[in-house]
Structures are given as C-alpha cells and as structure tokens.
Amino acid sequence: MSEFSKLTIAEARDKMRAGDLRSTEITDDCIKAIEGSNALNAFCADSFDIARDQAKAADTRISAGGAPDMCGIPLGIKDLFCTKGVASQAGSKILTGFKPEYESTITQGLWDRGAVMLGKLNMDEFAMGSSNETSTYGPVVSPWRKSGSNMDLTPGGSSGGSAAAVSADLCLGATGTDTGGSIRQPAAFTGIVGIKPTYGRCSRWGIVAFASSLDQAGPMTKTVRDGAIMLEAMCGHDAKDSTSADLVVPNFEAALSGDIRGKKIGIPKEYRLDAMPEEIEKLWLNGADMLRDAGAEIVDVTLPHTKYALPAYYVIAPAEASSNLARYDGVRYGHRATPQKGDGITQMYERTRAEGFGPEVQRRVMIGTYVLSAGFYDAYYRRAQRVRTLIKQDFETVFNDGVDMILTPATPSAAFGLGAMQDVDPIEMYLNDVFTVTVNLAGLPGVAVPTGIDKDGLPLALQLIGRPWQEADMLNSAYALEQAAGFVSKPEKWW
C-alpha cells in the first residue's frame, strides 16, 4: 500500500495540482484501506465504482487547470446525508433498502466541486447517541486503544463512523452532523478536528432530520486547515432550506494566519465541573496558556444558565425528533412490518415503528411526544425554549463585552469502552454532551481541536466557541492552538 490515504486534504490538493499525484491513485489507496478495515465497522455502504469514475473525472479536470480545492479528494459521507442511488438509512432498520432519487445540497456541492465519494459512514440511529452503539449496522470501533489494552473503545457519536474513518486514514475527510455535539465529541475521542458551523451556514436539505432547530452539518478532518478547506465547500445559501443564511462564504483557509494577538478569549467558570478529571482540567489550563503565549488575552467569563442546558436540550431535541420521525410509517419507503390477520392501517403503523426503531430512538420519541402533549407543553417544551433563550443571551452578553471566542474542554473524559454505558442510567451517557449542547442551543459555531494525550495514550481535545458567522476568526484561533499544541499522535494499526 502506497499510503496516499494518510495525506491531508491540503497535501493531496497540492500534490495533484503539481502533477505529482492523481486522484485515482489516492482513491484506490483509500479503497484498499477501507477493504482492510472491517474490524472498525466504520463504513456501512461502499460506492467504489462511483468513486473511481469521479476520480477519473477529477484528474481530467485538474489537468485542465483551475479546479476547485476539493477536486479529487476522496471523502466518506455520514449515512444521514441522502445520496442519489446509494443506500441512505440513517443507521436505522426502518429505512432498510432506501436509496434516494435525489442528492442532499451539501453532497451535491461537494460532487460539483469534484470531490470523490468512497461510501457511507456508520452512525448512531437517526443521530441519537454519543457512542455509535445504537446503529442498526452495529457499533463502530475506535482505531485508538488504551496503552497495553485490547479493549474496544467508542469513537464517540453520533458521527462515530466519520471520526473513525478519518482517524484511521480510510478517507481524507468526512461529513458529519452536530445536533448536540455529534461532530465535536467524536472528533475529540479520535484525535481529529471537528467543526460545527453557525446554524444556517450549511444547508440541511437532504439530510435526514433529527431536531430541525439544532441540526447542522460540518466537516471532520485531520487538521484545522483541512477543515477550513472542506467547510468552504459545504457552506452556502440554499433556497430549499428556509433556515439557510444568504451570506457570502469567506475563504476560510486564507484566514489561517495563526496571528491572534489582541484577541480576547473567555474561560467560563460554569464549565468547571465538580467531577472533572484532573487531566481535562490541566489540558484546559495548558490550552489557555498556549493561546496567551500566542498573544491572546485570557479573561474569565460567566454563562450563568449553562447548568440548565442539558435538561433543556433533552426536552427540545426529543420533541422535535418526535415530530420529524412521525413520517416513518412503512407506507412509502423503508421497512414495513409483515401484516397479520385482522390488522388495520393503525396496527401496521404501530408494528412497523416498533420493529424499525431501536430502543434509544423509541425512548426519545416517547419523551418528545410526552412533552408536546396537552397539559405538559407549557410545563416542559415552552419552558425549555425560554431557558434556551436565556442561554443564547448569556453568550450574547459575553460577546458584547468584547470577548472574541470562548475556550472550553470538548468532552468530560477520553473515549470509554464499548458497552461501558449500557447498564447505567441513560443520563450518564447524555452527560457526554455537557460541554457541547450549549453551542447548538445558541446556534453558535464551535470546533474541537486535539491538544493532548491522557495517561492511557488516548487523545483529548479542547473546544473553541466563536461568535455567530465568525467561523474564519474561530478557525484562525483553532489553527494557533493546533500549532502550539503540536498534536501529531496517530493510533497504532491493529485492525
């Protein structure tokens, strides 16, 4: 194996433009890597024939000159994105056999720019999970392992397949979606960069909906520079999405100067948890020191309603999921329960949904239906929306005081073992999102940057939260943090 799959997007782009490498060579190398990675279970459907055709077309386009940055770059696509003629199941049995007749806006934009689709990536069912264990395809296994241990670890969720594939060099980049942390948490667990843009920056059209007011797509890459290149290709106004912002898309890569002198970066006191591991606390302090040494001013800030973020999120997100998932009834597409004698249409719906939805999806649909029901709407859903407004106002107050961005841990721990959370209260699993859900509730951009290794040799990451629409500024600070941290660790190949 020539190991072209280990290149970054920027490296591959530059080599292809220089004529030193062809997209077909990189694509073939990625395909070989994927074929040898069954133990990770990162890919749930391949599109190798499509990839080879796209790579040939990309080589022709590059040789003609003027090709976009993403031209010829082999990518993995999270199973939540609809891809024309390629299985798109959202990790759920209820969408068995579904092959869309259309392309999501984001993937269409990537293909228009010459990117290459290697296949679809495994994920938590309907993006509901933090460990990639709720998928109908089975769990994804992280390419990372603790020092001296053979225990399988979670890659995080819901974009676990995307995180594992990028970390294991099966593709050069991948799409993810983030509703409460589903890009940033798995990126943190696997030592890669994950970007959640401002709500409305990327079109949601053609992405299977979980919670429509929270969902946002973003890139998962090996470096901040790669994330900037891929994010630009994913952004843009889309008339098919009523929440899509009609704003000019900056050249995010051009913003990566690493010069953050004079920037004011806030450290929120509410993110210091009582049970926070010492390694996470130390990482956070070191990250602040790195940014200070790079010329930024570090200030303490307060986000007083942070403690209500998780409860509010786990009312709002299930409520929206309950509404969005009502469309899966076994009538028009996907799984349909075998009819039994005496069944009417209602019984068919009930049986189909009972068979098609996994336990976590059923749990969230029931919670969502409950909080939206008569007599409970005001007590739960309306109150959660009021809390959401207060959380958003907390961030606005901090930014109005001159703070440019906020630095926090990305996760409360390193990756845990697969199955470790199965027998505990579901709330324990939900706590993995404690540092990330506020960003979704407020609609802000956030990025997870790998910055250290724990005592067991597993990656740890910090999160930068930016002002609305200021992804370029946020990514430049992330780039400075990345350069200062010098994180270059990769998992040792065992699969």
Secondary structure, 3 states (H helix, E strand, C coil): CCCHHHCCHHHHHHHHHCCCCCHHHHHHHHHHHHHCCCCCCCEEEECHHHHHHHHHHHHHHHHHCCCCCCCCCEEEEECCECECCECCCCCCHHHCCCCCCCCCHHHHHHHHCCCEEEEEECCCHHHCCCCCCCCCCCCCCCCCCCCCCCCCECCCCCCHHHHHHHHCCCCCEEEEEECCCCCHHHHHHHCCEEEECCCCCCCCCCECCCCCCCCEEEEEECCHHHHHHHHHHHCCCCCCCCCCCCCCCCCCHHHCCCCCCCCEEEEEHHHCCCCCCHHHHHHHHHHHHHHHHCCCEEEEECCCCHHHHHHHHHHHHHHHHHHHHHHCCCCCCCCCCCCCCCCCHHHHHHHHHHHHCCHHHHHHHHHHHHHHCCCCHHHHHHHHHHHHHHHHHHHHHHHHCCCCEEEEECCCCCCCECCCCCCCCHHHHHHHHCCCHHHHHHCCCEEEEEEEECCCCCEEEEEEEECCCCHHHHHHHHHHHHHHHCCCCCCCCCC
